[in-house]
Amino acid sequence: MLSWSVAMGYGAMGGLVVEAITTWNRLSAWREARHAALKKKRQRRPRISEFIDPAADGAVAVTRAALGCAAAALLHTQISGFYAAVAVGAAAPALLGSVGRAAGRQGQNAEGTE
């Protein structure tokens, strides 16, 4: 079992790994678009700003890290190693989203039975 602080750190790293992969995919798409423009001998090649928005992408990266932290903190007693903590961090939006939906359904069921 990891301590909650260590689990949170690895969880944040898991969230950032996902964002790094997303950024890599966008950079790859930019590269391909530039190669296609060169092949067609176009004057204008796509700019990187058409594929990456630093403000929005930075905000998402910080949010993913925070969600990874939160998920790993909540589940730290269930996490047995750093690979698991990174995986929890990477899956945090889905994990926490499903918890939120389940809590919402329970609230609706409780309201419906009164």
SVG drawing of the C-alpha trace seen along z (x, -y; Angstrom):
<svg xmlns="http://www.w3.org/2000/svg" viewBox="-43 -31 51 35">
<polyline fill="none" stroke="black" stroke-width="0.4" points="0.0,0.0 1.3,-3.5 1.0,-6.4 -1.6,-8.9 1.0,-11.6 3.1,-9.1 -0.1,-7.8 -1.2,-11.4 2.2,-12.2 2.1,-9.1 -1.6,-9.8 -0.8,-13.2 2.0,-11.8 -0.6,-9.4 -2.8,-12.3 0.1,-14.1 1.1,-11.0 -2.3,-11.0 -2.0,-14.7 1.6,-14.2 0.2,-11.5 -2.6,-13.8 0.0,-16.5 2.2,-14.1 -0.8,-13.1 -1.5,-16.8 2.2,-17.4 2.2,-14.3 -1.0,-15.7 0.8,-19.1 3.9,-17.4 1.7,-15.3 -0.1,-18.5 3.1,-20.3 4.5,-17.4 1.4,-17.2 1.6,-21.0 5.3,-20.6 4.4,-17.7 1.8,-19.8 4.2,-22.7 1.8,-25.0 3.2,-28.4 1.4,-28.3 2.2,-25.5 0.0,-25.0 1.1,-26.8 1.5,-24.9 -1.2,-27.2 -3.7,-25.5 -3.1,-22.2 -2.1,-23.3 -3.7,-26.0 -1.3,-26.6 -3.8,-28.2 -6.5,-25.6 -4.1,-22.6 -2.3,-23.9 -5.6,-24.2 -6.5,-20.6 -3.1,-19.3 -3.4,-21.0 -6.9,-19.6 -5.8,-16.1 -3.0,-16.2 -5.5,-17.4 -8.0,-14.6 -5.2,-12.1 -4.1,-13.3 -7.7,-13.2 -8.4,-9.7 -5.1,-8.3 -5.7,-9.9 -9.2,-8.4 -8.0,-5.0 -4.6,-5.0 -5.5,-2.1 -6.3,0.0 -3.2,-0.9 -0.3,1.6 2.4,0.1 3.4,-2.9 2.3,-1.4 -1.2,-1.1 -1.1,-4.7 -0.1,-5.9 -2.9,-3.9 -5.4,-5.3 -4.2,-8.8 -4.4,-8.1 -8.0,-6.8 -9.1,-9.5 -11.6,-11.4 -13.4,-8.1 -13.2,-6.8 -14.3,-10.0 -17.0,-10.5 -18.5,-7.1 -18.5,-7.8 -20.3,-11.1 -22.9,-9.4 -23.5,-6.7 -23.9,-9.2 -26.4,-11.2 -28.5,-8.0 -28.6,-7.3 -29.8,-10.8 -32.5,-10.4 -33.6,-7.1 -33.8,-8.5 -35.9,-11.5 -38.2,-9.2 -39.0,-6.9 -40.1,-9.7"/>
</svg>
